[in-house]
Amino acid sequence: MTEHIIAIYVIVGDILKANGHKDDPRSKMSDAEVITTFLVAAYLFGGNIEKARKFLRDERYIPNMLSKSRLIRRGLRR
């Protein structure tokens, strides 16, 4: 599972970088981390964002995880 999560993050980051995307410097989480959280929720947790959010935070994949409501707003912002 670790390999899948890392692969998702790297691919998302590479796609964003290739498209010239820049993160807002005020953000606690990068856009690649936000997108990865949603993809991990879909891939490993049947779409349950809260389970994915807690898992990624507790296992220290994304230590600066946003709250559920802030994460959802960040995901809908773009």
Secondary structure, 3 states (H helix, E strand, C coil): CHHHHHHHHHHHHHHHHHCCCCCCCCCCCCHHHHHHHHHHHHHHCCCCHHHHHHHHHHCCCCCCCCCHHHHHHHHHHC
